Amino acid sequence: MRGLLAAIGFLTRLPVPAGTFDDERAKSASLAWYPLVGLLLGSLLSVLAWLLRDTSSFLSAGLVTAAWVALTGALHLDGLADSTDAWIGGLGDREKTLTIMKDPRCGPAGVVALVLMLLLKFAALASLQNVSWLALLLAPMLARASVTALFITTPYVRSGGLGAALTNAPRAACVVALAITAGLCLMGGWHGLLALLAAGLVFGVWRRACQRRLGGFTGDTAGALVEMVEVAVLVVLALH
């Protein structure tokens, strides 16, 4: 259970007991709980969307997007901005790419990526109709499940980084968590399958790009993956 609390404390701004992050075993075990934290986040957003059901779709989408950012503390948006700056500024060079990622400043490319990502998320939320609750549940869950999958399939290349403790996560528990995630998606019928396929495609493309450029991944590229999967799921479901 401390692993779950560690996952909640890291992935969201929800309060957790003091000392949660002092337990190294809890931090390692937290990786298997990532999909559940995504489902929790999606549930909170679904409740908010339901409370706003009588408002205009644009206002509702704007408030849900703002709540999404607030609940996560823009953690993954930061990774998206850093990854975008590094991917463009790194010019194909591994060491230069890693160096740019460590720069706390956000360049023009990073700003553009943030604006486009939030715009797409807002537009998709405003366009969703009958499957809005399903999209809000699946997008955060699949996005965080993708991070779990990334850690158990891909080398983590930033020694001493925030994700270093997760490299020793229990693999069996993570595989079970991913299997449950897939099962929950399939319970959503055709739309759930579409969401799962969209998440899998983004995961595969981004993982390959990270391996070719970096030989693995970093915390920033994992954060970028979360944002890309969320938007991909929302857009695919909005289109169908």
N, C-alpha and C positions, 0 to 999 in steps of 0.2 A: 504493500500500500504506500510505503514511503517513495517508491519509484513513481507511482502515479502523482503524488504530491510534487515531486521534483519536476515531472513533466509539465504539470500545470503551472508551476512557478516559473519555469523557463520559457514556455511557449505562450503564456498569457500574462496579463497584468492582474489576474485574480489573486487575492491574498492567500498565502500558505503559511503554516507555522514557522516561526523563527528556527533556524538551525537545520532546515530541510536540506540545504545544499552542503552541509558539513559532512554528510554521509556519502562517501565515495561509491559504495555499493548501490545506494539509491539512485545516484546519478547514472550509473551504468545501466541499472535495471529500467530506468525511465524510458529508454528507447522503445521498448515494446508497448508502452502506454501511449505513444504519440497518436496513433489513430483514434483512440478513445478520447483524448483531449480535443482532437479535431471534431469529433462527434459532439462533444460537450459544447464547444464553441458554436458549431452549427445549430445546436438546439437553442442556445441563447439568442442567436440571430433570428431563428425561425419564430421564436416567441415575440421578439421585437417586431418582425414583419407582420405577424398576426395582429398585434396591437395597433399597427399602423394601416390595417387593411382598408379603412375608410378614407384614408388620405390619398392624394394623387400619387400615381405611380412614380413620378419623378422625385417628389419629396420623400416618399418612402424609400426609394432606392438611395437617395442621398444620405438619409439618416442611417440606414443599414450599413452603407459603405463607411460612414464616419465611425459607427459603433465597431465595425470590423477592425478598423485601424486602431481604435482606442483599446479594444480588448487584447490585441496582440502587441501593443506598444510600437507598432511599425517595425517590429523586429525583422521581418522578412523583406519588407520594402527596402530596408537599409542594405540587405544582402543583394537585392536586385540592382540597386543603384551602383554599389561597389563592383559587382560583377560586370555590369554594362560598361562602366568606365574602363575597367581592366581589360575586358575583351577587345574593346576598340583601341584603347591606348597601348595595349601590349603588343600589337602588330604581329601576333603569332608567336612571340617569344615567351617561354614559360616563366623565367625568372622575372622579367619585366611585368608580366601579368600579375604574378603573386605580389610584387612590390606595390603596384598600383592599388591592389585590393586592400592593402594595409593603410593606405592614405585615408584619413578620416574625412577629407574634403570631398564634396560631390561635384563632379564636372558636368558640363552641358549634356553629355550623353546620358549620364545617370539621371539628371533632372527630366529629360525627355522620356526616358523609360518609365519613371515614376508617374508622370502625367498620363502617358498612354495606358499604363496598367490600371490606374484608378479610373480613367475614363471608360475603358472597356468593361471594368467590373460594374461601374455605375450603369452603363448602357444595357448590359446584360440583365442586371437586376430589374431595371425599369421595363425590360421587354418580357421577362418571365411572367407566365400567367398561371396555368393550372399546376405546373410542377415547381413553383417557386419554393415551397417548403422542402421538396426533395432536393433541389439544387443547393439550398442553403445547408442541408445536412451532409450531402455528399462531397461538395467542393472542399470544405475544410478538412474533412476526414481523409479523403484521398490525397490531399496535398501533404498532410503530415505522415500518412502511410508511405508516401513516396520517399520521405527522408529516412524512415526506417529501412526501406528497401535499399536505399543508397548506401547506408552504413554497412549493410551485411553483404553487399555485392561489389563495392568499389573502395579502393584504398583512400584513406584520409591523409592528405599530404601536408597538412599544417601542424607540425609538431608543437605541442603545447597550446594549441588553439582551444576554443571553447568546446569543440566537439571531441577533443582527445579522450575524454572519459567514456564516451559512447562507443569507442572502438572495441571495448571489451564487453559489450552488451551480450547477454545470453541469446545465442542465435536461435535456439529452438523456440523460445518465447516470442521472438520477433516474427518467426515464420508463422506461428499460430495466429498472432495478431494480424498479419497480412492476409491469412486465409479467411479469418473472420470478417475482415474488411471487404474482401471480394464477395463473400457470401451475402453480406448486408447489401452490397450494391446490386447483386442479382435478385434480391428480394424486391428491388425497385422496378423490376420488369425491364421493358425495352429501354426506358430512360436511364435506369441504373446501369445497364450494360453499356450504353453509349458513354456514360460518364466514366466507367471503368476503362473503356477502350481509349478515350481521350487522354485520361491520366497516364495510361501505359505508353501511349505514343509520345507524349511530352517527356516522360521519364526516360524512355529509350534514346530519344534524340539528344536530350541535354546530357545524359550520362556519357554518351559517345563523344560529344563535343568536349566535355571536361576531361575525359581520358586522353583524347588526342592532344589537347592543349597542355594539360597539367599532369597527366599520368594518374589522375585521381580527382578528388574534389576537396573543397574547403567549406567552412561554415557559410561563407558568403554565397557560394554557388548552391549550397543546399537551400539557403533562404530564397534565392532566385527561383529555384525549382518549385518551392511552395507557392510563390506568387503565380508562376506560369501555369501550374496545374489548376489552381483555383480559377483563374480566368478561363482556361481551356474548357473546364467542366461547365462553368456558367454560360459561356458562349455557345457551346455545343447544345446544351439543353434549351437555351433561348431560341436557337435556330430550329429546334424540333418541337 
